[in-house]
Amino acid sequence: MRGRASPVALSTRDTDEAKLNERIDQRIAELKQDFQRGEERLRELDMQQAQLRETMLRIAGAIQVLEELRGGQEGGESPASPPD
């Protein structure tokens, strides 16, 4: 009987392997969920970044217009005329 595993040893090994495979499958499922949540959060942050960029462009435009208006009043030039 040397070299052959007993049925009990085989059964235990199969059970241990099944448990390990179950734990691996659970961990894979958890990691996939985490990955999906990460992708979703990244999309949200990309949208927020685009919205913030648009807001900053509008603010920069408003600053430019106001500075041109202020400069036009001080220098007597019309706001539509380009600076020299």
DRENVEX-247376 format. One record per residue (C-alpha): residue number from 1; x, z, y. Coordinates in Angstrom, 3 decimals, padded with zeros to 6 digits. Each point is the difference from the previous one (the first is absolute). Layout:
N
[pt NUM,[X,Z,Y]];
...
//
This chain:
84
[pt 1,[000.000,000.000,000.000]];
[pt 2,[003.029,-000.106,002.154]];
[pt 3,[-000.197,-002.456,002.944]];
[pt 4,[-003.760,000.054,000.083]];
[pt 5,[-001.968,002.021,002.521]];
[pt 6,[-002.811,002.110,-001.284]];
[pt 7,[-003.559,-000.925,000.989]];
[pt 8,[-000.206,003.164,002.095]];
[pt 9,[003.128,-000.956,001.962]];
[pt 10,[-001.357,-003.506,000.577]];
[pt 11,[-003.317,001.394,001.158]];
[pt 12,[001.714,002.369,002.441]];
[pt 13,[002.222,-002.783,001.326]];
[pt 14,[-003.038,-002.280,000.476]];
[pt 15,[-001.858,002.774,001.814]];
[pt 16,[002.971,000.727,002.280]];
[pt 17,[000.381,-003.695,000.744]];
[pt 18,[-003.709,-000.339,000.747]];
[pt 19,[000.172,002.969,002.387]];
[pt 20,[003.027,-001.469,001.730]];
[pt 21,[-001.710,-003.378,000.332]];
[pt 22,[-003.087,001.704,001.422]];
[pt 23,[002.111,001.833,002.603]];
[pt 24,[001.772,-003.225,000.896]];
[pt 25,[-003.325,-001.810,000.398]];
[pt 26,[-001.317,002.792,002.235]];
[pt 27,[003.109,-000.140,002.169]];
[pt 28,[-000.248,-003.787,000.299]];
[pt 29,[-003.629,000.340,001.125]];
[pt 30,[000.980,002.649,002.589]];
[pt 31,[002.824,-002.133,001.341]];
[pt 32,[-002.255,-003.050,000.277]];
[pt 33,[-002.503,002.057,002.009]];
[pt 34,[002.788,001.263,002.255]];
[pt 35,[001.213,-003.564,000.480]];
[pt 36,[-003.502,-001.192,000.931]];
[pt 37,[-000.371,002.840,002.506]];
[pt 38,[003.384,-000.905,001.462]];
[pt 39,[-000.984,-003.658,000.378]];
[pt 40,[-003.269,000.995,001.674]];
[pt 41,[001.788,002.346,002.408]];
[pt 42,[002.524,-002.718,000.817]];
[pt 43,[-002.837,-002.407,000.862]];
[pt 44,[-001.561,002.638,002.248]];
[pt 45,[003.309,000.607,001.766]];
[pt 46,[000.543,-003.736,000.470]];
[pt 47,[-003.423,-000.256,001.643]];
[pt 48,[000.751,002.974,002.239]];
[pt 49,[003.339,-001.527,000.956]];
[pt 50,[-001.656,-003.296,000.946]];
[pt 51,[-002.640,001.806,002.066]];
[pt 52,[002.622,002.102,001.762]];
[pt 53,[002.094,-003.088,000.726]];
[pt 54,[-003.046,-001.698,001.586]];
[pt 55,[-000.724,003.088,002.090]];
[pt 56,[003.590,000.168,001.200]];
[pt 57,[-000.087,-003.681,000.950]];
[pt 58,[-003.145,000.589,002.062]];
[pt 59,[001.607,003.004,001.686]];
[pt 60,[003.173,-001.976,000.736]];
[pt 61,[-002.129,-002.785,001.479]];
[pt 62,[-001.870,002.460,002.187]];
[pt 63,[003.265,001.531,001.190]];
[pt 64,[001.353,-003.443,000.849]];
[pt 65,[-003.122,-000.954,001.946]];
[pt 66,[-000.004,003.269,001.950]];
[pt 67,[003.698,-000.287,000.785]];
[pt 68,[-000.537,-003.562,001.212]];
[pt 69,[-002.903,001.141,002.172]];
[pt 70,[002.065,002.820,001.452]];
[pt 71,[002.948,-002.336,000.602]];
[pt 72,[-002.266,-002.561,001.631]];
[pt 73,[-001.336,002.549,002.477]];
[pt 74,[003.440,001.249,000.938]];
[pt 75,[001.682,-003.363,000.312]];
[pt 76,[-002.938,-001.948,001.404]];
[pt 77,[000.025,-002.496,-002.853]];
[pt 78,[-003.119,-000.963,-001.891]];
[pt 79,[-000.371,001.436,-003.525]];
[pt 80,[-000.192,-003.499,-001.470]];
[pt 81,[003.320,-001.167,001.394]];
[pt 82,[003.024,000.373,-002.283]];
[pt 83,[002.859,002.192,001.181]];
[pt 84,[003.069,-001.702,001.473]];
//
